[in-house]
């Protein structure tokens, strides 16, 4: 029970997303739950996590907004993935990832990972430690959006 409590606390405050000075960021994490409806069907709802257990599906939402006085351009949003979470993908597929703590970046298909026996294998979604979205376009003053990624509690 104590382990679940600490895991829930660590998920409520996932790693801090980082962006340009003029871009404001906020992060939220939700647990996806199936709820029985009165008509006998099941609905999928997103809830603030209080307790999570291995296998729970999580949805991370990073909101960004240009709060500066000029357009923001050529910036990126970087988000570390909590160690207790296995990456399950993003809503848009435009991210690059790191499997080595943010040292190297690329599309997952281009990365490799050292296996326990010393061999090198193609990187897997479960190896992802960080996500990054590069904005190669200008974000006008006041413009905002959100980035969504999913994970499973290990």
Helices and strands as residue ranges (DSSP letters): H 2-12, E 23-36, E 42-48, E 57-66, E 75-80, E 85-90, E 96-98, G 108-110, E 112-114, E 120-122, G 125-127, E 130-135, E 144-153
